[in-house]
Amino acid sequence: MYVPPGCPHAFANPGPAPVRMLFLFAPAGHELYLAEMGGLISRPTPPDQATIKQLRARYDIEQLTPVVPGRPGRPGRR
C-alpha cells in the first residue's frame, strides 16, 4: 500500500493473534517515530497521552485514531 505524505490512514489487526507488519519509508526517518511509539504502547501500563502528544508533534503527525494497543473496540492488552 502506498500512502502519500499528508494522507489520512490507519492500520489495525482485526484478528486475535499478534501480527507483524513491514513498513518501508522514503525518505527515511518515520521509522524512528514508530520505534518510539512502540516503546510507549508496549509498557504494561496505559500510555501517557502527554508523552504521545509530544512525540507526534516532533514528527509532525496528527493522530486520527486512539492509541490503544489491542483490537479496535476492545480493551487493550495488559
Secondary structure, 3 states (H helix, E strand, C coil): CCCCCCCCCCCCCCCCCCCCCCCCCCCCCHHHHHHHHHHHHCCCCCCCHHHHHHHHHHCCCCCCCCCCCCCCCCCCCC
